[in-house]
Amino acid sequence: MIRRERYVKKEEFKEKVLDLRRVTRVVAGGKRFRFRVAVVIGDERGRIGVGVAKCLDVQRAVDKANTEAKKKILFVNLKDNRTIAHEVNAKYSAAKVLIKPAVAGHGLKAGGAVRSVLALAGIKDATAKCLGRTPNKLTNALATIEALKKLKLELPKKENKE
């Protein structure tokens, strides 16, 4: 008898591993190694999340970080389904990020972890700059998330009928 899955769950989020580090804990018998993984997930339509997890092997750490990122989903309001409404900057720990909207066809001008977060959020036309001096990908990604939280929904302008 062949058992078929009735529902095939299609993965709605794309994921990207930002950072993979081997961390150690020193105990009486020596060193214990684990892996710390930072993952960013997004559906390229305005939902984005970042998760961090540790485990004894890499694949389980990635799965745990993916689950953690799904718990911390952020909804971003996109203007014309391609850019952000206004300029925004934010700071997280030592990381500082500045994000500016751009005209259609400009493309995504950003680097490192900021580019990964913006691309998975669905932002296609924007310019971003890391103003902090830290090379840490995790803090740069979390600073980008903080900047996206500051975005305000752009409401249509009311016309005066006088």
Buried (B, 14 or more C-beta within 10 A) or exposed (E): EEEEEEEEEEEEBEBBBBBBEEEEEEEEEEEEEBBBBBBBBBBBEBBBBBBBBBBEEEEBBBBBBBEBBBEEBBEBEBBEEBBBBEEBBBBBBEBBBBBBBBEEEBEBBBEBBBBBBBBBBBBBBBBBBBEBEBEBBBBBBBBBBBBBEEBEEEEEEEEEEE
